[in-house]
Amino acid sequence: MNSVLDYLRGNHAAVLDALGQHVVLAVVPLLIGAVVALPLGYLGVRFRWLYQPLLNVSGVVYSIPSLAVFVTLPYVLGTRILSPVNIVVALAIYTVALMARTVSDGLRAVDPALTEAATAMGYTRTRRLVGVELPLALPVVLAGLRVAAVSNISLVSVGALLGVGGLGALFTRGLQLAYPAPIVVGIVLSVLLAAVADLLIVALQRATTPWTRLAERRS
């Protein structure tokens, strides 16, 4: 414990910098992926024939090892191997693969009677989607977002093997120096970061879906 505290006292600026890089590299692709997954997931519901191919492609993409994607993307994008863009693009792809199915499943779970009632009230397709279907699908969608957030925070560390920053740099530094303190700091901060991200999304879900709290109280 003393060695960890000594390391933090002597390297707090570097640790904070690594933590800030980790947050950016995890959050930016999460937001990009969520924005792209929403219309893709909707298309999987709007056109029923597209749902199964969407699931199949998403499953295949998400099963590709992250390190292989990180190494391949510079040749595809024309970026440098050390560019953070590679990490952002790769994690955005993983987020889309994970959340496209979640969005589709959330929309498919909406009670058809509610959508029919909205249509009978004169709602257009777009208004019904935004005002009825998406709000009701939010618990499922945000559950997928929680998984994607934790996954991104974990996968950013893999980028350290390519020399990209983040908390993973603490792992590689500790291994190179045979010094466990930075490894411990990196692990603790990664776990805390994942816990904070999960709590924030849970708070967002509670704020945007108050009817779920009422249902919990009644049950």
C-alpha positions as CSV (number, residue, x, y, z in Angstrom):
1,M,0.0,0.0,0.0
2,N,2.8,2.4,0.9
3,S,4.4,1.9,-2.5
4,V,1.1,2.7,-4.2
5,L,0.7,5.9,-2.2
6,D,4.4,6.8,-2.9
7,Y,3.8,6.2,-6.6
8,L,0.7,8.4,-6.6
9,R,2.5,11.2,-4.8
10,G,5.3,11.2,-7.3
11,N,3.3,10.7,-10.4
12,H,-0.2,12.2,-9.8
13,A,0.0,14.4,-12.8
14,A,0.8,11.5,-15.1
15,V,-1.9,9.4,-13.6
16,L,-4.5,12.2,-14.0
17,D,-3.4,12.7,-17.6
18,A,-3.8,8.9,-18.3
19,L,-7.2,9.0,-16.6
20,G,-8.4,11.9,-18.7
21,Q,-7.2,10.2,-21.9
22,H,-9.0,7.0,-20.9
23,V,-12.3,8.9,-20.3
24,V,-12.1,10.6,-23.7
25,L,-11.1,7.4,-25.6
26,A,-14.0,5.5,-23.9
27,V,-16.8,8.2,-24.0
28,V,-16.3,9.6,-27.5
29,P,-16.8,6.3,-29.3
30,L,-19.7,5.4,-26.9
31,L,-21.6,8.5,-28.0
32,I,-20.7,8.1,-31.7
33,G,-21.7,4.4,-31.6
34,A,-25.0,5.1,-29.8
35,V,-26.0,7.8,-32.3
36,V,-25.3,5.4,-35.2
37,A,-26.9,2.4,-33.5
38,L,-30.3,4.2,-33.1
39,P,-31.2,4.4,-36.8
40,L,-29.7,1.0,-37.5
41,G,-31.7,-0.6,-34.7
42,Y,-34.9,1.1,-35.9
43,L,-34.3,-0.2,-39.4
44,G,-34.2,-3.7,-38.0
45,V,-37.7,-3.1,-36.6
46,R,-39.1,-1.2,-39.5
47,F,-38.0,-3.8,-42.0
48,R,-38.5,-7.2,-40.4
49,W,-36.3,-9.0,-43.0
50,L,-33.4,-6.9,-41.9
51,Y,-33.5,-7.9,-38.2
52,Q,-31.8,-11.3,-38.4
53,P,-29.0,-10.1,-40.7
54,L,-28.5,-7.2,-38.4
55,L,-28.1,-9.6,-35.4
56,N,-25.8,-11.9,-37.4
57,V,-23.5,-9.1,-38.6
58,S,-23.4,-7.5,-35.1
59,G,-22.5,-10.8,-33.5
60,V,-19.7,-11.4,-36.0
61,V,-18.2,-7.9,-35.6
62,Y,-18.4,-7.9,-31.8
63,S,-16.5,-11.3,-31.8
64,I,-13.5,-9.9,-33.6
65,P,-10.6,-9.5,-31.2
66,S,-10.0,-5.8,-30.3
67,L,-6.2,-6.0,-30.8
68,A,-6.7,-7.3,-34.4
69,V,-9.0,-4.4,-35.1
70,F,-6.6,-1.8,-33.6
71,V,-3.8,-3.1,-35.7
72,T,-5.8,-3.3,-39.0
73,L,-7.5,0.1,-38.8
74,P,-4.4,2.2,-39.6
75,Y,-4.1,0.5,-42.9
76,V,-7.8,1.0,-43.7
77,L,-8.0,4.6,-42.5
78,G,-4.5,5.7,-43.5
79,T,-3.8,6.8,-39.9
80,R,-0.6,6.3,-37.9
81,I,-0.5,3.2,-35.7
82,L,-0.2,5.4,-32.6
83,S,-3.2,7.6,-33.5
84,P,-6.0,7.7,-30.9
85,V,-8.4,7.8,-33.9
86,N,-7.9,4.1,-34.4
87,I,-9.1,3.4,-30.8
88,V,-12.1,5.7,-31.2
89,V,-13.2,4.2,-34.5
90,A,-12.7,0.6,-33.3
91,L,-14.7,1.2,-30.1
92,A,-17.4,3.0,-32.0
93,I,-17.7,0.0,-34.2
94,Y,-18.0,-2.3,-31.2
95,T,-20.6,0.0,-29.6
96,V,-22.7,0.0,-32.8
97,A,-22.4,-3.8,-33.0
98,L,-23.5,-4.2,-29.4
99,M,-26.3,-1.5,-29.3
100,A,-27.9,-2.0,-32.7
101,R,-29.4,-5.2,-31.5
102,T,-30.3,-3.6,-28.1
103,V,-32.2,-0.8,-29.9
104,S,-34.1,-3.2,-32.1
105,D,-35.0,-5.5,-29.1
106,G,-36.1,-2.5,-27.1
107,L,-38.4,-1.2,-29.9
108,R,-39.7,-4.7,-30.7
109,A,-40.7,-5.0,-27.0
110,V,-43.0,-2.0,-27.1
111,D,-46.7,-3.1,-26.8
112,P,-48.2,-2.9,-30.3
113,A,-51.5,-1.7,-28.7
114,L,-49.7,1.5,-27.6
115,T,-48.3,2.2,-31.0
116,E,-51.7,1.5,-32.6
117,A,-53.3,3.9,-30.1
118,A,-50.8,6.6,-31.0
119,T,-51.5,6.1,-34.7
120,A,-55.2,6.3,-34.1
121,M,-54.6,9.6,-32.3
122,G,-53.0,11.0,-35.5
123,Y,-49.3,10.5,-34.7
124,T,-47.1,10.4,-37.7
125,R,-44.5,7.6,-37.9
126,T,-41.7,9.9,-36.8
127,R,-43.7,11.5,-34.0
128,R,-44.8,8.0,-32.8
129,L,-41.1,6.8,-32.8
130,V,-39.8,9.8,-30.9
131,G,-42.8,10.4,-28.6
132,V,-43.9,6.8,-27.8
133,E,-41.7,4.0,-29.0
134,L,-38.2,5.3,-28.0
135,P,-39.2,6.5,-24.5
136,L,-40.8,3.1,-23.8
137,A,-37.7,1.3,-25.2
138,L,-35.3,3.4,-23.2
139,P,-34.8,0.9,-20.3
140,V,-33.6,-1.7,-22.7
141,V,-31.5,0.7,-24.8
142,L,-29.9,2.2,-21.7
143,A,-29.2,-1.3,-20.4
144,G,-27.2,-1.9,-23.6
145,L,-25.5,1.4,-23.2
146,R,-24.3,0.4,-19.7
147,V,-22.7,-2.8,-21.1
148,A,-21.1,-0.8,-24.0
149,A,-19.7,1.8,-21.6
150,V,-18.1,-0.8,-19.3
151,S,-16.8,-2.7,-22.3
152,N,-15.3,0.4,-23.8
153,I,-13.5,1.3,-20.6
154,S,-12.0,-2.1,-20.5
155,L,-11.0,-2.2,-24.2
156,V,-9.3,1.2,-24.1
157,S,-6.6,-0.4,-22.0
158,V,-5.7,-2.8,-24.8
159,G,-4.7,0.3,-26.9
160,A,-1.7,0.6,-24.5
161,L,-0.1,-2.3,-26.3
162,L,0.1,-0.1,-29.4
163,G,1.4,2.9,-27.4
164,V,-1.8,4.8,-27.2
165,G,-2.4,6.5,-23.8
166,G,-5.0,5.8,-21.1
167,L,-4.8,3.8,-17.9
168,G,-3.4,0.9,-19.9
169,A,-0.2,2.8,-20.1
170,L,0.1,2.3,-16.3
171,F,-0.1,-1.5,-16.9
172,T,2.6,-1.6,-19.5
173,R,4.8,0.7,-17.5
174,G,4.5,-1.5,-14.4
175,L,5.2,-4.6,-16.4
176,Q,8.3,-3.1,-18.0
177,L,9.7,-1.9,-14.7
178,A,8.5,-5.0,-12.7
179,Y,6.9,-2.4,-10.4
180,P,3.3,-3.4,-9.3
181,A,2.3,0.1,-8.0
182,P,1.2,1.6,-11.3
183,I,-0.6,-1.6,-12.2
184,V,-2.6,-1.5,-9.0
185,V,-3.4,2.2,-9.6
186,G,-4.5,1.4,-13.2
187,I,-6.7,-1.4,-12.1
188,V,-8.4,0.5,-9.3
189,L,-9.0,3.6,-11.4
190,S,-10.4,1.4,-14.3
191,V,-12.9,-0.3,-11.9
192,L,-13.9,3.1,-10.4
193,L,-14.3,4.6,-13.8
194,A,-16.5,1.7,-14.9
195,A,-18.6,2.0,-11.7
196,V,-19.1,5.7,-12.1
197,A,-20.1,5.3,-15.8
198,D,-22.6,2.7,-14.8
199,L,-24.1,4.8,-12.0
200,L,-24.4,7.8,-14.3
201,I,-26.3,5.8,-16.9
202,V,-28.5,4.3,-14.1
203,A,-29.2,7.8,-12.9
204,L,-30.0,8.9,-16.5
205,Q,-32.4,6.0,-16.8
206,R,-34.2,6.8,-13.6
207,A,-34.5,10.5,-14.6
208,T,-35.8,9.7,-18.1
209,T,-38.1,6.8,-17.3
210,P,-40.0,7.8,-14.1
211,W,-42.8,5.4,-14.9
212,T,-40.5,2.4,-14.2
213,R,-40.0,3.7,-10.6
214,L,-43.8,3.8,-10.2
215,A,-44.1,0.2,-11.4
216,E,-41.4,-0.9,-9.0
217,R,-43.2,0.7,-6.1
218,R,-46.5,-0.9,-7.0
219,S,-44.9,-4.3,-7.3
